[in-house]
Amino acid sequence: MTLLISVISAVVTTIIWYLKDCGNQMKLGTLSLMYWAASLMWMADAVFEYVELQAEYFKPAAADMLNDAFLGVAVVTLGLVIWLVMVLVKDPKGNIRRAIRENKFNQNS
């Protein structure tokens, strides 16, 4: 499930980046690369787990699938949080700086 969730996130983010992020203003390419890296990590994990378990790999218990799904969602959420902090720090559209400036001027009046 972790591999599936991270690959779906990587594909969706890549499509959005390709279609919408002109000039990489919102740094969606970075988010896409984070998800592709996570997908690569989970692919390596799946290969090693398959080598260890053989045919049993394809018969996971429901609890294991649920744990993997929660882990996959947590990885995607962590990637979003990292990306959000990065975008807020970079402030590509200048909205945060503008709001801070306007707030300072309003407090001084």
N, C-alpha and C positions, 0 to 999 in steps of 0.2 A: 504494500500500500504506500509506503514512503516513496518508493521509486515512481509509482504511478502518479501520486499527488505532485511530486516535484517536477516530473516531466510535463504534466498538464500545465502547471504554473509557468514553467519555462517557455512552453509553446505559446501560451496566451500572451505572456509578457513580450515575447519576441514579435508576435504579430502586431500588438498594439504599438510597440516601439517602431516597427517598420512602417506602419501606416500613419501614425499620428505625431511622433516626436521629431518634428523638423528641427534640425540643428542640435539635437540631443539636449534640448534646453532643460527638460525635467529629469535627465539622467536615467531614463528607462533602460538604456543599454546596459548600464551597470547592474540594475536589478535583474535584467535578463541573464547576464553573465553569472550572477550569484546563484540563480535557479539552475542554470545549466551545470555549474560546478557541483551543486548539491545532487543533481541527477546523476552526474558522473560518479560521485561518491557512493550513492545508493546502488548504482549499477555494479560497481566493484564489490560492494557488500553482498549483493544478490549472487554474483558469480561465485564468491568464496563460500557462501552459505549453500549454494547448489552443489558445489564440489563436496562439501561436508555431508549434506543430507541426502543427496541423489533424488530419488523419486518422492521421498517424503516432503521435499521442498514444495511440491505442488498441492499438498494437503494440509494447509495450516489450520490450527485451531481458531475458533471464532474469537477467543480472547486475544490471541496473538495478532490477528488481523485488526482488531479494535485498537490495541496498543500501537501497532504500526500506523494506523490512520491518525491517531492522536499525535504521534511523533511527526508524521508528515505535515499535519496542520501546524504544529509548533514550529517546524523548520520554515514553512512558508511565512508564517506570522513574524518570526524573527527576521527573515529577509526583508519583509515590508517595514519593520521597525527600523532596521539599519538604514534602509533606503530613505525613509521619511526623515530620520535625523540628518542624513547627508544632504537631502534637499533643503531642509530648514536651515542648516548651517550655510550652504551655498547661496540660498535665496535667489534663484535665477531670475525671477520676475521682479524682485525688489519690493514685494508686498510687505514683508516683515519690517524692513528698514523704513518704509514709508509710514507704516502704522506706528512705529516707535517715535519717529519724528513728529507725527501729528499729535501723538499722546503727550510728548514733551511740550509742544507749543500750547496745547489745551490746558495743561497743568500750570504753565507759567502765566496764563491770562487771568 
